[in-house]
């Protein structure tokens, strides 16, 4: 479901709303394999695809965007790829 949402450029908020409607209130857990698949897709993507894919993956995985408020470790923010 996550990979399909990313491919069809569905926002994470829409994905979570759909999951809530289908399954009710529940905990959501990401498999490490799913995270690896998302990251693998990023490495195979062209520039146009990356512009769409990176924000989705970063929001889903929980990587904060780089801003002036980012801690002194920039390697932990989304644009460090």
C-alpha positions in Angstrom: 0.0 0.0 0.0 2.8 2.4 0.8 4.7 1.8 -2.4 1.5 2.2 -4.4 0.7 5.5 -2.6 4.2 6.8 -3.4 4.0 5.7 -7.1 0.7 7.5 -7.5 1.9 10.6 -5.7 -0.6 10.4 -2.8 0.3 12.6 0.1 1.2 10.8 3.3 -1.8 12.5 5.0 -4.2 10.9 2.5 -2.6 7.5 3.0 -3.0 7.8 6.8 -6.6 8.9 6.4 -7.3 5.9 4.1 -5.7 3.5 6.6 -7.7 5.0 9.4 -11.0 4.6 7.4 -10.2 1.0 6.5 -8.7 -0.2 9.7 -9.9 2.2 12.4 -7.5 3.6 15.0 -4.5 1.4 15.1 -0.7 1.5 15.4 1.2 1.6 12.2 4.6 -0.1 11.9 7.0 0.1 9.0 8.9 -3.0 8.1 12.6 -2.5 7.6 12.2 -4.1 4.2 9.6 -1.4 3.2 12.1 1.3 4.3 14.8 -0.3 2.2 12.5 -0.6 -0.8 11.6 3.1 -0.5 15.3 4.0 -0.3 16.2 1.7 -3.2 13.6 3.5 -5.3 15.2 6.8 -4.5 18.6 5.6 -5.7 17.1 4.4 -9.0 15.0 7.5 -9.6 15.8 10.3 -12.0 15.8 14.0 -11.0 12.1 14.5 -11.8 11.0 11.4 -9.8 13.2 12.4 -6.9 11.5 15.7 -6.5 8.2 13.8 -5.8 9.6 10.8 -4.0 12.0 12.3 -1.4 9.4 14.3 0.5 7.1 11.3 0.6 9.8 8.9 1.9 11.2 11.4 4.4 7.8 12.2 5.9 6.9 8.6 6.0 10.2 7.4 7.5 10.4 10.4 9.8 13.4 12.2 8.6 13.1 15.9 9.4 13.7 18.4 6.6 16.8 20.6 6.8 16.0 24.0 8.2 17.8 26.7 10.2 16.4 24.9 13.3 18.2 21.6 12.3 20.6 20.4 15.0 24.3 20.6 14.3 24.2 17.2 12.6 23.1 17.9 9.0 23.6 14.3 8.0 20.4 13.5 9.9 18.2 15.7 7.8 16.4 14.9 4.5 18.5 16.8 2.1 21.8 15.1 3.1 21.2 12.3 0.6 
